[in-house]
Amino acid sequence: MTEKDLDTLFDEAFENANRIPQESVPQDMQLVLYGLYKQATSGKINPIASNNNLDLRNAFKLNAWMQVKHLTIDQAKEEYIAIINQLLKERNL
C-alpha cells in the first residue's frame, strides 16, 4: 500500500467514524481509537507537554496514547482503519 493510499483510507475512516453513534462504542474502545488517532497524526508523544491541567479524563486519554506509542504512524493508521471498518460493519452502516 502506498503512503497516499493509506492516508486516503485513514481520512475516509476518520470521516466514517462520525457516522457511528458514540454511545454505541464502549468507552474502552473509544480510548483505543483516540490513542491510535493521536499516534497516527502526531507520532511521538510528549507527556510533559500533554500533562498540563491533567484531570481524570485527560489522564485516561494520555494513557490510551501511551499504550500505542510503540506503533509507527502507518501501523496506527492501519489499526484505526481496521477498527472503524469493523465498527461500521457491526452496525450495518
Secondary structure by P-SEA (a helix, b strand, c coil): ccaaaaaaaaaaaaaaccccccccccaaaaaaaaaaaaaacccccccccccccccaaaaaaaaaaaaaccccaaaaaaaaaaaaaaaaaaacc
